[in-house]
């Protein structure tokens, strides 16, 4: 299902897709308190799009810092 940019709430699979991480990494971020679901219903967790977008920017910055060779060597 394509993600709508005007949707303010995301499911865990949608958040995982935006963050470009695995389910295991998402679980780890939740346990560490680095991203928090706004609502948890049984097995469904919902996240605010704004929180997910903010975390995406943080993760991209960390990837750039700790894996600079991935983007730097592509042009060579």
JOCORNOR-V925566 format. One line per field, one symbol per residue. phi: phi as a letter, one per 20 degrees, with the letter a starting at -180 (. if undefined). psi: psi as a letter, one per 40 degrees, with the letter a starting at -180 (. if undefined). burial: b if it has 16 or more other C-alpha atoms within 10 Angstrom, else e. A space follows every 10 residues. Layout:
phi=???
psi=???
burial=???
This chain:
phi=.feefefecc eggffffffl ceffffgfff femebcfebc clddddcfgf ffffffffff fffffecfff efefee
psi=hihheehehi idddddddef iidddddddd deeehhidhh hbehhiihdd dddddddddd dddddefddd ddede.
burial=eeeeeeeebb bbbbbbebbe eeeeebeeee eeeebbbeee eeeebbbbbe bbeebbeeee eeeeeeeeee eeeeee
